[in-house]
Amino acid sequence: MVVAKDLTLKGREANNATVVNISYGGIFRMEGKASIMGNKGGGGVSNSGTLTMQGGTISGNSSGGVSNRGTFTMQGGTISGNTASYGGGVSNSGTFTMSNGTISGNSGGGVYVYGEEYSRGTFTMEGGTISGNSGGGVYVSASVL
């Protein structure tokens, strides 16, 4: 398990990879003022494992904030200022539970829930705020991509 607390992980110009890549079985937790930001060629977080966001910020990534194919639990923090064709904030084909936090100001929408060949995305919102995203707040696709 990796715990990122009160630190900044920053991408760079023309970086085609994500800043944080969590593979199957991996566990990553953001706490406090942790920040994943500024990746001008790739995304913020690619998750196929377990991501827990208890605080911090994911912002300014040009290929989306979070691409989730695993389990993502958002208990606080902010996902903002990210861009993508769909789901600028969170693109989800895994399991995403939001109980607190804010998803706002993303281009391409706040949350995009979709299915893949072997999985269907689920999104449960029990609290928090989704607002001010260009492209809408939550988009659910019924088709398998």
Backbone as a printed PyTorch tensor [residue, N CA C, xyz], in Angstrom:
tensor([[[  0.8350,  -1.1690,   0.0000],
         [  0.0000,   0.0000,   0.0000],
         [  0.8860,   1.2410,   0.0000]],

        [[  0.4550,   2.2540,  -0.7530],
         [  1.1320,   3.5430,  -0.7760],
         [  0.1660,   4.5870,  -0.2360]],

        [[  0.6310,   5.3950,   0.7140],
         [ -0.1570,   6.4970,   1.2600],
         [  0.5310,   7.7910,   0.8630]],

        [[ -0.1790,   8.6360,   0.1130],
         [  0.3410,   9.9430,  -0.2770],
         [ -0.3260,  10.9800,   0.6110]],

        [[  0.4560,  11.6140,   1.4790],
         [ -0.0870,  12.6050,   2.4130],
         [  0.7290,  13.8830,   2.3160]],

        [[  0.0270,  14.9840,   2.0330],
         [  0.6410,  16.3100,   2.0300],
         [  1.8410,  16.4140,   1.0880]],

        [[  1.7620,  15.7910,  -0.0900],
         [  2.8290,  15.9140,  -1.0820],
         [  2.2230,  16.1680,  -2.4460]],

        [[  3.0460,  16.6330,  -3.3780],
         [  2.5860,  16.9150,  -4.7330],
         [  3.2830,  16.0000,  -5.7190]],

        [[  2.4870,  15.3370,  -6.5480],
         [  2.9900,  14.5460,  -7.6700],
         [  2.5560,  15.2840,  -8.9210]],

        [[  3.5330,  15.7600,  -9.6960],
         [  3.2140,  16.6230, -10.8250],
         [  3.7250,  16.0160, -12.1170]],

        [[  2.8620,  16.0510, -13.1370],
         [  3.2420,  15.5980, -14.4730],
         [  4.0760,  16.6450, -15.1740]],

        [[  4.3430,  16.4120, -16.4280],
         [  5.1580,  17.3540, -17.1920],
         [  4.5920,  17.5110, -18.5920]],

        [[  5.1570,  18.4120, -19.3450],
         [  4.7390,  18.6420, -20.7260],
         [  4.9430,  17.3840, -21.5520]],

        [[  4.0100,  17.1000, -22.4380],
         [  4.1040,  16.0010, -23.4090],
         [  4.3500,  14.6370, -22.7650]],

        [[  3.8280,  14.4500, -21.5650],
         [  3.9340,  13.1560, -20.8930],
         [  2.6980,  12.3390, -21.2580]],

        [[  2.8610,  11.2600, -22.0030],
         [  1.7250,  10.4730, -22.4670],
         [  1.2630,   9.4270, -21.4570]],

        [[  1.8990,   9.3310, -20.3190],
         [  1.5220,   8.3730, -19.2770],
         [  0.7500,   9.0970, -18.1750]],

        [[  0.1430,   8.3410, -17.2790],
         [ -0.5070,   8.9420, -16.1260],
         [  0.5310,   9.2330, -15.0440]],

        [[  0.1840,  10.1350, -14.1420],
         [  1.0910,  10.4540, -13.0390],
         [  1.1500,   9.2740, -12.0710]],

        [[ -0.0090,   8.6860, -11.7330],
         [ -0.0800,   7.5440, -10.8200],
         [ -0.7970,   6.4080, -11.5370]],

        [[ -0.1670,   5.2380, -11.5890],
         [ -0.7550,   4.0530, -12.2080],
         [ -0.8610,   2.9620, -11.1400]],

        [[ -2.0840,   2.5830, -10.7920],
         [ -2.3360,   1.5640,  -9.7670],
         [ -2.7740,   0.2940, -10.4870]],

        [[ -1.9590,  -0.7430, -10.4380],
         [ -2.2820,  -1.9760, -11.1460],
         [ -3.1450,  -2.8880, -10.2810]],

        [[ -3.6200,  -3.9920, -10.8780],
         [ -4.4590,  -4.9640, -10.1720],
         [ -3.7750,  -5.3930,  -8.8790]],

        [[ -4.4910,  -5.3410,  -7.7860],
         [ -3.9450,  -5.7120,  -6.4830],
         [ -3.2670,  -4.5670,  -5.7560]],

        [[ -2.9740,  -3.4690,  -6.4550],
         [ -2.3200,  -2.3200,  -5.8340],
         [ -3.2980,  -1.4840,  -5.0250]],

        [[ -2.7800,  -0.8170,  -3.9890],
         [ -3.6010,   0.0290,  -3.1220],
         [ -2.9150,   1.3820,  -2.9870]],

        [[ -3.6630,   2.4630,  -3.2480],
         [ -3.1300,   3.8240,  -3.1710],
         [ -4.1470,   4.6750,  -2.4300]],

        [[ -3.6810,   5.4290,  -1.4260],
         [ -4.5730,   6.2830,  -0.6450],
         [ -4.0240,   7.7040,  -0.6160]],

        [[ -4.8990,   8.6770,  -0.9050],
         [ -4.5530,  10.0920,  -0.8150],
         [ -5.1380,  10.6560,   0.4750]],

        [[ -4.3060,  11.4320,   1.2050],
         [ -4.7390,  12.0400,   2.4550],
         [ -4.2480,  13.4830,   2.5300]],

        [[ -4.8890,  14.2490,   3.4020],
         [ -4.4290,  15.6050,   3.6770],
         [ -4.4230,  16.4870,   2.4470]],

        [[ -3.2840,  17.1240,   2.1830],
         [ -3.1500,  18.0570,   1.0650],
         [ -2.4100,  17.4310,  -0.1110]],

        [[ -2.4870,  16.1240,  -0.2580],
         [ -1.8450,  15.4560,  -1.4020],
         [ -2.4030,  16.0180,  -2.7040]],

        [[ -1.5500,  16.1180,  -3.7210],
         [ -1.9700,  16.6950,  -4.9890],
         [ -1.3680,  15.9050,  -6.1470]],

        [[ -2.2140,  15.5860,  -7.1180],
         [ -1.7860,  14.9710,  -8.3810],
         [ -2.2390,  15.9320,  -9.4580]],

        [[ -1.2700,  16.5350, -10.1640],
         [ -1.6500,  17.6720, -11.0050],
         [ -0.7430,  17.9080, -12.1990]],

        [[ -1.2760,  18.7040, -13.1280],
         [ -0.4830,  19.3080, -14.1860],
         [  0.1360,  18.3820, -15.2040]],

        [[ -0.4980,  17.2580, -15.5000],
         [  0.0410,  16.3520, -16.5140],
         [ -0.5080,  16.7840, -17.8690]],

        [[  0.3110,  17.4100, -18.6820],
         [ -0.1410,  18.0360, -19.9280],
         [ -0.2550,  17.0830, -21.1120]],

        [[  0.0880,  15.8290, -20.9570],
         [ -0.0660,  14.8820, -22.0620],
         [ -0.7910,  13.6250, -21.6500]],

        [[ -1.0370,  13.4600, -20.3790],
         [ -1.6690,  12.2460, -19.8770],
         [ -2.6420,  12.5590, -18.7630]],

        [[ -3.1140,  11.4980, -18.1030],
         [ -4.0880,  11.6390, -17.0390],
         [ -3.4510,  11.7390, -15.6720]],

        [[ -4.2940,  11.9550, -14.6710],
         [ -3.8230,  12.0280, -13.2980],
         [ -3.5990,  10.6540, -12.6910]],

        [[ -4.6790,   9.8350, -12.6300],
         [ -4.6080,   8.5140, -12.0070],
         [ -5.2690,   7.4810, -12.9110]],

        [[ -4.5750,   6.3770, -13.1410],
         [ -5.1510,   5.2160, -13.8130],
         [ -5.2230,   4.1050, -12.7720]],

        [[ -6.4570,   3.6700, -12.4510],
         [ -6.6510,   2.7200, -11.3590],
         [ -7.2910,   1.4200, -11.8390]],

        [[ -6.5940,   0.3280, -11.6260],
         [ -7.1550,  -1.0110, -11.8260],
         [ -7.1480,  -1.7710, -10.5080]],

        [[ -6.6940,  -1.1340,  -9.4470],
         [ -6.6240,  -1.7420,  -8.1210],
         [ -7.6200,  -1.0850,  -7.1910]],

        [[ -7.0950,  -0.4890,  -6.0950],
         [ -7.9290,   0.1830,  -5.1030],
         [ -7.3890,   1.5790,  -4.8510]],

        [[ -8.2130,   2.5750,  -5.0860],
         [ -7.8710,   3.9810,  -4.8600],
         [ -8.8410,   4.5390,  -3.8290]],

        [[ -8.2940,   5.1490,  -2.7670],
         [ -9.1050,   5.8220,  -1.7630],
         [ -8.6240,   7.2620,  -1.6710]],

        [[ -9.5540,   8.1820,  -1.8170],
         [ -9.2340,   9.6040,  -1.7390],
         [ -9.9230,  10.1640,  -0.5060]],

        [[ -9.1320,  10.4690,   0.5390],
         [ -9.6750,  11.0050,   1.7760],
         [ -9.4120,  12.5010,   1.9090]],

        [[ -8.8070,  13.0660,   0.9210],
         [ -8.4880,  14.4810,   0.8880],
         [ -7.5910,  14.7220,  -0.3020]],

        [[ -7.1670,  15.9430,  -0.4700],
         [ -6.2530,  16.2680,  -1.5520],
         [ -6.9680,  16.7130,  -2.8150]],

        [[ -6.1720,  16.8490,  -3.8860],
         [ -6.6550,  17.4030,  -5.1400],
         [ -6.0750,  16.6420,  -6.3230]],

        [[ -6.9270,  16.3890,  -7.3040],
         [ -6.4890,  15.8710,  -8.6050],
         [ -6.9340,  16.9110,  -9.6120]],

        [[ -5.9750,  17.6260, -10.2300],
         [ -6.3470,  18.7630, -11.0710],
         [ -5.3680,  19.0040, -12.2130]],

        [[ -5.8880,  19.6510, -13.2680],
         [ -5.0520,  20.1290, -14.3560],
         [ -4.4250,  19.0570, -15.2220]],

        [[ -5.0620,  17.9130, -15.3570],
         [ -4.5390,  16.8280, -16.1920],
         [ -5.2930,  16.8030, -17.5140]],

        [[ -4.5660,  16.6750, -18.6230],
         [ -5.1890,  16.8330, -19.9350],
         [ -5.8400,  15.5690, -20.4930]],

        [[ -5.6730,  14.4350, -19.8510],
         [ -6.3740,  13.2190, -20.2820],
         [ -7.2480,  12.6800, -19.1540]],

        [[ -7.8410,  13.5680, -18.3910],
         [ -8.7590,  13.1990, -17.3250],
         [ -8.1060,  13.1170, -15.9630]],

        [[ -8.9430,  13.2560, -14.9380],
         [ -8.4550,  13.1890, -13.5690],
         [ -8.2150,  11.7660, -13.1060]],

        [[ -9.2770,  10.9290, -13.1510],
         [ -9.1840,   9.5340, -12.7110],
         [ -9.8200,   8.6370, -13.7630]],

        [[ -9.0740,   7.6550, -14.2220],
         [ -9.6030,   6.5930, -15.0680],
         [ -9.6860,   5.3500, -14.1890]],

        [[-10.9130,   4.9490, -13.8380],
         [-11.1020,   3.8760, -12.8680],
         [-11.6570,   2.6060, -13.5130]],

        [[-10.9070,   1.5240, -13.3630],
         [-11.3680,   0.2000, -13.7660],
         [-11.3910,  -0.7460, -12.5610]],

        [[-11.0080,  -0.2300, -11.4090],
         [-10.9520,  -1.0150, -10.1780],
         [-11.9980,  -0.5330,  -9.2030]],

        [[-11.5570,  -0.2450,  -7.9660],
         [-12.4240,   0.2530,  -6.9110],
         [-11.9160,   1.6210,  -6.4740]],

        [[-12.7770,   2.6230,  -6.5790],
         [-12.4260,   3.9840,  -6.2140],
         [-13.4340,   4.4750,  -5.1810]],

        [[-12.9220,   4.8600,  -4.0020],
         [-13.7530,   5.4060,  -2.9370],
         [-13.3100,   6.8320,  -2.6710]],

        [[-14.2140,   7.7820,  -2.8900],
         [-13.9140,   9.1960,  -2.6640],
         [-14.6290,   9.6260,  -1.3900]],

        [[-13.8350,   9.8940,  -0.3330],
         [-14.3780,  10.2890,   0.9640],
         [-14.0710,  11.7470,   1.2790]],

        [[-13.4780,  12.4420,   0.3490],
         [-13.1290,  13.8450,   0.5160],
         [-12.1960,  14.2600,  -0.6000]],

        [[-11.8490,  15.5270,  -0.6200],
         [-10.9430,  16.0300,  -1.6390],
         [-11.6810,  16.6440,  -2.8090]],

        [[-10.8840,  17.0550,  -3.8160],
         [-11.4230,  17.7580,  -4.9740],
         [-10.8090,  17.2150,  -6.2560]],

        [[-11.6590,  16.9840,  -7.2480],
         [-11.2220,  16.6220,  -8.5990],
         [-11.7240,  17.7380,  -9.4980]],

        [[-10.8030,  18.5630, -10.0400],
         [-11.2270,  19.7450, -10.7960],
         [-10.2010,  20.1280, -11.8620]],

        [[-10.6900,  20.8380, -12.8740],
         [ -9.8110,  21.4040, -13.8890],
         [ -9.1320,  20.3890, -14.7910]],

        [[ -9.7020,  19.1990, -14.9270],
         [ -9.1620,  18.1670, -15.8120],
         [ -9.9550,  18.1570, -17.1150]],

        [[ -9.3620,  17.6510, -18.1910],
         [-10.0560,  17.5870, -19.4700],
         [ -9.9760,  16.1870, -20.0630]],

        [[-11.0430,  15.7890, -20.7390],
         [-11.0990,  14.5270, -21.4850],
         [-12.3360,  14.5720, -22.3700]],

        [[-12.3940,  13.7260, -23.3750],
         [-13.5760,  13.6860, -24.2400],
         [-14.8160,  13.3120, -23.4460]],

        [[-14.6950,  12.3040, -22.5780],
         [-15.7680,  11.8730, -21.6810],
         [-15.1750,  11.7210, -20.2920]],

        [[-15.8950,  12.1940, -19.2940],
         [-15.4380,  12.0270, -17.9160],
         [-14.1490,  12.7500, -17.6110]],

        [[-14.1380,  14.0510, -17.8050],
         [-12.9460,  14.8220, -17.4850],
         [-12.5200,  14.6650, -16.0390]],

        [[-13.4950,  14.5390, -15.1420],
         [-13.1830,  14.3160, -13.7280],
         [-12.8830,  12.8550, -13.4450]],

        [[-13.8930,  11.9830, -13.6680],
         [-13.7540,  10.5500, -13.4250],
         [-14.3770,   9.7890, -14.5840]],

        [[-13.6170,   8.9020, -15.1740],
         [-14.1000,   7.9650, -16.1860],
         [-14.1140,   6.5950, -15.5230]],

        [[-15.3000,   5.9600, -15.4270],
         [-15.4530,   4.7960, -14.5670],
         [-16.0950,   3.6020, -15.2620]],

        [[-15.3670,   2.4890, -15.3070],
         [-15.9610,   1.2110, -15.7080],
         [-15.8090,   0.1950, -14.5750]],

        [[-15.4100,   0.6720, -13.4130],
         [-15.2550,  -0.1750, -12.2290],
         [-16.3330,   0.1480, -11.2140]],

        [[-15.9340,   0.2280,  -9.9580],
         [-16.8470,   0.5610,  -8.8690],
         [-16.3930,   1.8730,  -8.2470]],

        [[-17.2530,   2.8880,  -8.3000],
         [-16.9330,   4.2060,  -7.7750],
         [-17.9940,   4.5930,  -6.7540]],

        [[-17.5520,   4.8520,  -5.5120],
         [-18.4380,   5.2930,  -4.4370],
         [-17.9570,   6.6500,  -3.9500]],

        [[-18.8590,   7.6150,  -3.9750],
         [-18.5430,   8.9740,  -3.5320],
         [-19.3980,   9.2870,  -2.3120]],

        [[-18.7600,   9.5320,  -1.1650],
         [-19.5010,   9.8690,   0.0460],
         [-19.2220,  11.2890,   0.5270]],

        [[-18.2290,  11.9360,  -0.0800],
         [-17.8870,  13.3040,   0.2620],
         [-16.9490,  13.8120,  -0.8190]],

        [[-16.6510,  15.0790,  -0.8060],
         [-15.7310,  15.6510,  -1.7740],
         [-16.4530,  16.4130,  -2.8680]],

        [[-15.6490,  16.9380,  -3.8160],
         [-16.1790,  17.7790,  -4.8800],
         [-15.5730,  17.3870,  -6.2200]],

        [[-16.4400,  17.2830,  -7.2240],
         [-16.0090,  17.0890,  -8.6110],
         [-16.5870,  18.2660,  -9.3800]],

        [[-15.7270,  19.2100,  -9.7860],
         [-16.2170,  20.4330, -10.4170],
         [-15.1970,  20.9990, -11.3940]],

        [[-15.7180,  21.7870, -12.3430],
         [-14.8570,  22.5200, -13.2590],
         [-14.0460,  21.6680, -14.2110]],

        [[-14.5160,  20.4630, -14.5190],
         [-13.8220,  19.5820, -15.4630],
         [-14.4480,  19.7240, -16.8510]],

        [[-13.6380,  19.6230, -17.8750],
         [-14.1220,  19.6790, -19.2550],
         [-14.3020,  18.2600, -19.7670]],

        [[-15.4820,  17.9780, -20.3230],
         [-15.8100,  16.6250, -20.7680],
         [-16.7000,  15.9260, -19.7610]],

        [[-17.1660,  16.6520, -18.7650],
         [-18.0940,  16.1120, -17.7770],
         [-17.4410,  15.7780, -16.4520]],

        [[-18.2870,  15.6050, -15.4450],
         [-17.8040,  15.2800, -14.1100],
         [-17.4990,  13.8100, -13.9490]],

        [[-18.5170,  12.9480, -14.1870],
         [-18.3760,  11.4990, -14.0320],
         [-18.9820,  10.8170, -15.2470]],

        [[-18.2320,   9.9310, -15.8670],
         [-18.6960,   9.1310, -16.9950],
         [-18.6770,   7.6720, -16.5720]],

        [[-19.8410,   7.0230, -16.5620],
         [-19.9690,   5.6290, -16.1540],
         [-20.2870,   4.8080, -17.3940]],

        [[-19.4880,   3.7770, -17.6530],
         [-19.6710,   2.9870, -18.8700],
         [-19.3050,   1.5310, -18.6400]],

        [[-19.5930,   0.6980, -19.6210],
         [-19.2520,  -0.7170, -19.5470],
         [-18.1600,  -1.0620, -20.5250]],

        [[-17.4200,  -2.0950, -20.1840],
         [-16.4190,  -2.6550, -21.0790],
         [-16.7970,  -4.1050, -21.3360]],

        [[-15.9930,  -4.8050, -22.0690],
         [-16.3240,  -6.1740, -22.4550],
         [-16.6390,  -7.0710, -21.2610]],

        [[-15.8890,  -6.9360, -20.1690],
         [-16.0690,  -7.8330, -19.0290],
         [-16.5770,  -7.1550, -17.7660]],

        [[-16.9090,  -5.8880, -17.8410],
         [-17.3650,  -5.2130, -16.6280],
         [-18.3440,  -4.0970, -16.9560]],

        [[-19.1760,  -3.7970, -16.0130],
         [-20.1040,  -2.6780, -16.1040],
         [-19.7830,  -1.7320, -14.9580]],

        [[-19.6390,  -0.4620, -15.2750],
         [-19.3350,   0.5120, -14.2410],
         [-20.5140,   0.7430, -13.3160]],

        [[-20.2190,   0.9470, -12.0380],
         [-21.2450,   1.3210, -11.0630],
         [-20.8000,   2.5930, -10.3450]],

        [[-21.7460,   3.4500, -10.0740],
         [-21.4740,   4.7030,  -9.3740],
         [-22.5270,   4.8850,  -8.2930]],

        [[-22.0730,   5.0340,  -7.0480],
         [-22.9520,   5.2820,  -5.9130],
         [-22.5250,   6.5970,  -5.2840]],

        [[-23.4620,   7.5400,  -5.2130],
         [-23.1760,   8.8380,  -4.5990],
         [-24.0090,   8.9660,  -3.3380]],

        [[-23.3340,   9.0530,  -2.2000],
         [-23.9950,   9.1540,  -0.9020],
         [-23.7880,  10.5130,  -0.2650]],

        [[-23.0700,  11.3900,  -0.9260],
         [-22.7890,  12.7270,  -0.4320],
         [-21.7640,  13.3800,  -1.3310]],

        [[-21.4480,  14.6160,  -1.0590],
         [-20.4880,  15.3450,  -1.8820],
         [-21.1890,  16.2290,  -2.8930]],

        [[-20.3880,  16.8250,  -3.7820],
         [-20.9100,  17.7800,  -4.7590],
         [-20.3250,  17.5140,  -6.1330]],

        [[-21.1940,  17.4980,  -7.1440],
         [-20.7780,  17.4690,  -8.5490],
         [-21.4270,  18.6820,  -9.1890]],

        [[-20.5990,  19.6420,  -9.6570],
         [-21.1660,  20.8700, -10.2160],
         [-20.1910,  21.5540, -11.1540]],

        [[-20.7470,  22.3640, -12.0630],
         [-19.9510,  23.2380, -12.9060],
         [-19.0030,  22.5500, -13.8650]],

        [[-19.3390,  21.3450, -14.3050],
         [-18.5120,  20.6290, -15.2760],
         [-19.0720,  20.8490, -16.6740]],

        [[-18.2310,  21.2630, -17.6280],
         [-18.7270,  21.3810, -19.0000],
         [-18.8550,  19.9760, -19.5690]],

        [[-19.9810,  19.6860, -20.1760],
         [-20.2570,  18.3460, -20.6630],
         [-21.1740,  17.5910, -19.7210]],

        [[-21.6110,  18.2210, -18.6330],
         [-22.5750,  17.6160, -17.7230],
         [-21.9700,  17.1270, -16.4270]],

        [[-22.8560,  16.7130, -15.5230],
         [-22.4300,  16.2280, -14.2210],
         [-22.1060,  14.7410, -14.2340]],

        [[-23.1270,  13.9060, -14.5450],
         [-22.9550,  12.4540, -14.5940],
         [-23.5640,  11.9460, -15.8930]],

        [[-22.7940,  11.1600, -16.6350],
         [-23.2690,  10.5400, -17.8820],
         [-23.1180,   9.0350, -17.7450]],

        [[-24.2230,   8.3100, -17.9560],
         [-24.2200,   6.8520, -17.8660],
         [-24.5070,   6.2910, -19.2370]],

        [[-23.5990,   5.4780, -19.7510],
         [-23.7470,   4.8560, -21.0550],
         [-24.2460,   3.4320, -20.8600]],

        [[-25.3000,   3.0750, -21.5700],
         [-25.8660,   1.7270, -21.4500],
         [-25.1510,   0.7230, -22.3310]],

        [[-24.3790,   1.1860, -23.2830],
         [-23.7360,   0.2660, -24.2210],
         [-22.3600,  -0.1730, -23.7490]],

        [[-21.9490,  -1.3180, -24.2310],
         [-20.6010,  -1.8120, -23.9590],
         [-19.6950,  -1.2180, -25.0150]],

        [[-18.6170,  -0.6090, -24.5790],
         [-17.6850,   0.0380, -25.5030],
         [-16.7150,  -0.9430, -26.0670]]])
